């Protein structure tokens, strides 16, 4: 077992305080810090404290010892999951992730076309899918999944914008995935002069609807206004009208399967995902947008907020977020050093690779061989398959960590 030092990704939408404060550094930071990666993705493998190497090199050196024979065989010698701490002060791009088959075919096609790995026109950085579960650390807001078209019809009507009449007609005539696909496709392919006229009309309608009061869509309208201010001529502002607004309290989660269109708006969270960096963007970004490929990937089936939230299983101090993803299982563990409100320790005897990411306080991890390791807030612990079973103790009055592992090894 080794302490992992995460790698900070400094995207413009990140926070200058959240990750710095998590790690006990001075805040605000010099630049926005958007993500803290704990994993073995080639783009930013985590470092092992006290050694010159990184986690990717350790796994590549001996996949069976690091991952276990079953995991190594199932996932081609790769750590199948990636853990991130996300800190958003501004909205992320509107995006979706491909299925396994879509990623495999897309990656092969872009390789055959001769696109360099870092070519900005690339949609596929690897051949893996990227389902993900997001657990809020703070109040967390997102747009995710296409809303019931009947509800969206009421939202669009409340705006009283004549330029939306054609979209209303499509959804009234086909209140299903076909209607959603037709509206989304129309909006994403509108000429720029039309977008430059329609988006301001929508924003004016949103302001008027909020001023009239008593609207059930206040959160949705405020989100659209925020996006419209940041991206005034972007069709993604219109597309946001089709999505569920989701607000998570700390400890609550959403699961995003392949094809789910989403945009994180603000807040801090822990993400566990398949070990991939494949993103198909649909707007709210200056980066490359491939509309035909995005349309091929998207799942237009309507979903509710409740359907986005994973089932939760509680086992002792462990709160497990259940998803169908074979690459990862994420759980939240809260320990109390005084043993008054929560257990002071927890034992783990599952085989396979694990990463314990500390988000509050400190933990001490002890093995039967006498080895002990203290992990502070903002760091993580790597447990290889070859490591012995461990007991995790609270090393502070209050400690919280997230446990990521591979379901098939349990």
C-alpha positions, -999 to 999 in steps of 0.1 A, spaced: 0 0 0 12 35 -9 -1 70 -6 -12 85 -39 -6 121 -48 -33 133 -73 -26 153 -104 -44 187 -107 -59 195 -140 -62 233 -144 -92 239 -167 -107 274 -169 -140 263 -153 -123 251 -122 -123 266 -86 -94 286 -71 -104 274 -36 -120 240 -35 -91 217 -43 -66 239 -26 -86 239 6 -92 201 4 -54 196 3 -47 222 30 -29 246 7 -33 284 7 -63 297 -12 -71 311 -36 -47 293 -60 -29 311 -87 -50 294 -114 -84 276 -115 -80 240 -104 -108 219 -120 -100 182 -113 -77 161 -91 -70 128 -108 -63 96 -88 -56 68 -112 -35 53 -139 -48 71 -170 -18 79 -193 -28 116 -195 -22 121 -158 -12 91 -137 -11 96 -100 23 96 -82 32 72 -54 45 92 -25 81 85 -16 89 68 -49 100 82 -83 74 63 -103 37 66 -109 7 43 -107 6 35 -144 42 23 -144 36 2 -113 7 -15 -129 24 -20 -163 54 -35 -145 33 -64 -129 -4 -63 -138 -12 -95 -120 2 -83 -87 -13 -49 -90 -47 -58 -103 -52 -95 -96 -54 -121 -123 -91 -118 -129 -91 -80 -132 -59 -80 -154 -75 -106 -177 -109 -88 -179 -95 -54 -186 -63 -61 -206 -39 -53 -179 -53 -18 -172 -67 -4 -140 -103 -2 -152 -114 28 -132 -103 64 -127 -112 85 -96 -114 123 -97 -123 152 -73 -142 177 -94 -144 214 -85 -165 236 -108 -170 273 -103 -184 277 -139 -204 254 -162 -187 226 -180 -194 218 -217 -225 200 -228 -213 165 -234 -219 128 -236 -198 96 -235 -198 67 -259 -207 31 -253 -180 4 -255 -188 -5 -291 -190 32 -302 -157 39 -285 -140 9 -301 -152 17 -336 -147 55 -333 -111 51 -320 -102 27 -348 -117 50 -374 -98 81 -362 -66 61 -360 -72 49 -396 -78 86 -406 -43 95 -393 -55 118 -365 -27 124 -340 -35 114 -303 -36 151 -294 -54 164 -325 -82 188 -313 -105 172 -339 -104 139 -321 -135 126 -304 -120 94 -292 -88 94 -271 -90 57 -264 -112 27 -272 -131 25 -239 -165 37 -228 -169 61 -199 -198 56 -176 -195 76 -144 -210 81 -110 -208 115 -93 -212 119 -55 -216 155 -42 -191 169 -17 -209 203 -16 -242 214 -30 -238 203 -67 -259 214 -97 -261 197 -131 -281 193 -162 -285 156 -171 -306 134 -193 -335 144 -216 -365 155 -196 -400 141 -202 -411 159 -234 -445 167 -220 -428 187 -192 -405 204 -216 -435 215 -237 -448 233 -206 -414 249 -200 -411 262 -236 -447 275 -235 -439 295 -203 -411 314 -223 -437 328 -247 -411 330 -275 -425 326 -311 -392 314 -323 -397 282 -303 -431 274 -319 -415 249 -344 -398 230 -315 -431 230 -296 -448 215 -326 -422 187 -329 -426 178 -292 -464 179 -292 -465 158 -323 -439 133 -310 -436 135 -272 -409 108 -272 -373 101 -281 -380 109 -318 -394 144 -310 -364 151 -287 -340 140 -314 -357 162 -340 -356 193 -318 -321 188 -306 -308 182 -341 -326 213 -354 -312 235 -327 -277 222 -331 -277 228 -368 -293 263 -369 -274 289 -389 -254 312 -367 -275 343 -375 -306 324 -363 -289 314 -331 -278 349 -325 -314 360 -327 -331 331 -309 -309 327 -279 -314 364 -267 -352 359 -272 -351 328 -250 -331 347 -223 -356 376 -224 -384 351 -221 -367 334 -192 -364 367 -173 -400 375 -179 -412 341 -167 -392 345 -135 -405 380 -130 -441 367 -133 -433 343 -104 -449 311 -93 -431 291 -120 -421 254 -114 -391 260 -137 -372 286 -117 -341 264 -114 -341 255 -151 -346 292 -162 -318 304 -139 -295 278 -153 -303 288 -189 -297 325 -181 -263 317 -166 -254 296 -197 -267 323 -220 -245 349 -203 -214 328 -206 -222 315 -242 -245 341 -258 -244 326 -293 -242 289 -285 -269 264 -295 -260 245 -263 -281 272 -245 -311 260 -263 -303 223 -258 -301 230 -221 -339 236 -222 -344 199 -229 -325 185 -199 -333 177 -163 -320 202 -137 -305 182 -108 -294 195 -75 -274 172 -52 -268 176 -15 -236 163 -1 -236 125 -3 -262 123 -30 -253 109 -64 -262 106 -101 -251 79 -125 -244 88 -161 -245 59 -186 -234 60 -222 -252 85 -243 -265 106 -215 -262 143 -224 -251 164 -194 -234 195 -182 -221 201 -147 -229 236 -135 -212 242 -102 -200 224 -70 -175 199 -58 -179 161 -61 -161 128 -63 -163 110 -96 -156 73 -103 -156 64 -140 -143 39 -164 -106 47 -172 -113 67 -203 -111 103 -216 -136 101 -244 -159 131 -246 -184 141 -274 -193 177 -269 -226 193 -278 -220 230 -269 -211 255 -243 -175 253 -253 -150 267 -278 -137 231 -283 -143 208 -312 -180 197 -317 -188 169 -341 -225 170 -345 -230 139 -366 -209 118 -342 -226 133 -312 -260 124 -327 -248 88 -333 -238 85 -296 -267 102 -278 -295 83 -261 -327 104 -265 -349 82 -242 -364 106 -216 -353 99 -180 -364 114 -147 -342 128 -120 -350 98 -98 -339 74 -126 -305 91 -127 -298 84 -90 -282 51 -82 -295 27 -56 -276 28 -24 -266 -2 -2 -254 4 33 -230 -22 48 -217 -11 82 -200 23 78 -199 19 40 -225 36 18 -223 19 -16 -235 35 -48 -247 7 -70 -244 10 -108 -242 -15 -136 -207 -4 -146 -183 -34 -145 -152 -12 -141 -159 4 -107 -179 4 -75 -178 36 -54 -187 39 -18 -185 65 9 -172 57 44 -175 80 74 -155 73 105 -155 90 139 -123 90 159 -144 92 191 -167 63 180 -197 84 192 -215 91 159 -199 65 136 -175 36 138 -139 44 145 -126 18 121 -136 -5 92 -121 -37 78 -116 -44 41 -110 -79 28 -119 -77 -8 -93 -87 -34 -84 -66 -64 -71 -30 -68 -86 -3 -46 -81 34 -42 -92 52 -9 -96 89 -15 -98 110 17 -121 141 16 -122 150 53 -99 145 82 -72 117 81 -72 79 81 -46 54 92 -45 21 73 -30 -9 90 -21 -43 76 -16 -76 95 21 -74 89 24 -43 110 27 -18 82 8 14 88 1 43 65 -15 77 73 -35 94 45 -45 130 49 -73 149 33 -67 155 -4 -46 124 -8 -55 88 -15 -42 53 -8 -34 27 -34 -41 -9 -24 -28 -35 -49 -43 -70 -52 -11 -83 -37 -15 -62 -6 -29 -78 26 -63 -71 40 -64 -39 59 -81 -21 88 -89 16 82 -89 38 114 -100 74 119 -69 94 126 -89 125 134 -122 132 152 -140 130 119 -128 113 87 -145 106 53 -131 87 24 -143 72 -8 -135 36 -17 -132 27 -54 -128 -10 -64 -137 -34 -92 -170 -52 -86 -160 -85 -102 -133 -91 -76 -158 -90 -48 
